[in-house]
Amino acid sequence: MTIDISMLRRIPLFEELEDNEIANIRELIQTRIYRKNNVILLEEDFGDTLFIINTGSVKITRINEDGKEVILSILRDGEFFGEMSILDGESRSANVIAMEDSEVLILKRSDFLDLLERYPKIAIHLLEELAQRLRRSDRHIESLSLSDAEHRVGNALLRLAEDLGVHKKGVVTIDDLPLQQDIANMAGTSRETVSRMLKMLENKKLIEREGRILKIVNYVEFVRGFSK
């Protein structure tokens, strides 16, 4: 597959680079297809590859002490993963699984580290994204300490709104809501609890649902209610 410069420019890591700089990066990139439910990375495996999602979505997971999957994050087009092993040379910190058929772009560790030295703008974008992920991780840890199921599910929806939602005039629309079991794995609860909480949030007129589309009808108020 021929990688177009415009394709790479829509990736935040590269969006501020000149065309000739992106053309240089294009020569270093390979593409790979992962089918739905394929395991892309395994926790504790060693790796020397950075992955950038071109199309599709993946979930970042770990297995807790009870053997249950906990979803740490969901990533989509333009986002990257595998950066921790690239930077510190240690093993992978989590599992990565394709949630749908996905095409990813691949950069080898030596090439990516060289790019960070040659193009400081990439390093700045990388640091900005890592800082945002750290903040989200702190909020996730805080939310899992809550005993109130409604607040845990509400917080999971806020994370999905932040990662996947389209914001327009105070309404946030998530066009492809993850399965209820995946939301449960994000909230540290059961699928049945998620189903019950979603119905309750609908009854309270806080959300609207149609198939896999979910709308948070007043995002500001929702944040005030569930951000803690």
Disulfide bonds with the S-S distance in Angstrom:
none
